[in-house]
Amino acid sequence: MEIVESGQTKGETNLDRMFRVLGFWTAIFSAMFFVGKYPIMGLLFLAQTGFFFFLGYLRLSERMYMYIFGAYLTIFFVAFSIYTSFFMS
């Protein structure tokens, strides 16, 4: 692997790294949920961790990463709105 001036390997974009950072933080949240005895939320965040790490190593274009992140946010917003409107007591 060739290191370029910015410290990244050739072919790596900033969004590759950002998805891995998102994976790191969702893993931290997952561990905290498990410690706090919230296993369902822990598993949900563990699944997101795997999703973000998987995407971080796909080496997609920056445009594709933005499309995927926009779709992720849209799905989260709709699901969270439905959950808070109809399932929370």
N, C-alpha and C positions, 0 to 999 in steps of 0.2 A: 504494500500500500504506500502510495506516495503522499507525503504530507505537503499541503499547500500553505500559502502565507498565513491564512487565518487560523491555522492549527487544526483544521479539519482534514480528514482523508479525502482523496480525490473522489468526486461523485457524491459526497455527502452534503446535504443542505441543512440549513438552520432548523427547518421544520422536522427533519429526522430527529434531531436532538430534542426538540421541544416535545415531541410525542413520547420520547423516552423519559423526559422529565415529568410529564403528566403521569406516565406509568409509575414512576417512583413515588409521586405524591399520593396516587390512589392506593398504592401498596401500603404506605404509612397509614392512611385513613382506614384501610382494611384491617390492619393489625390493631389499631385503636378500637375499632368496632368489635373485634373478637375479644379483646381484653375487657371491654365494657359489657360483654355478654349480649351483644346484638348480632347473632350469627347470620341472620338473613342479610342485613346491611353489609356485614363483612364479606359474605359470598358475592354480593352484587359488586362491591368495590374490587374484589379479587378478580372478577370477570372483566371489569373495566381495565384493570392492570394488565391482564393478558392481552386485551384488545389493543391498548396503547403501545405495549412493547412490540407486539406483532407488527403494527403499522410503522413503528419507528425503524424497523429493520427491512422494510420493503423497498426502500430507495425509490419512492415515487417522485413525480414532479411536484413543485411547490403548489401549483394550481390544483392538482389532485388532492394533496393534503388539505388544502383550504376547503375544497368541496366536501371531503369526508368529515372535516371538523364541523362545517356548517350543518351537514345532515345529522351528525351526532347531537349538536345543540338543539336542533329542531325536534328530534325524537325525544330528547330529555325534557324539553319544555312541554311538549304535548302530554307525555306520560306523567310528568309531575303535576300538571294542571288537572288532569283527569283524576289522579290519585287524591290530590288535596280537595277536589270538589265532591267526589262521590264516595271515597273510601274512608276518609278520616272522620272519626265521630266527634 
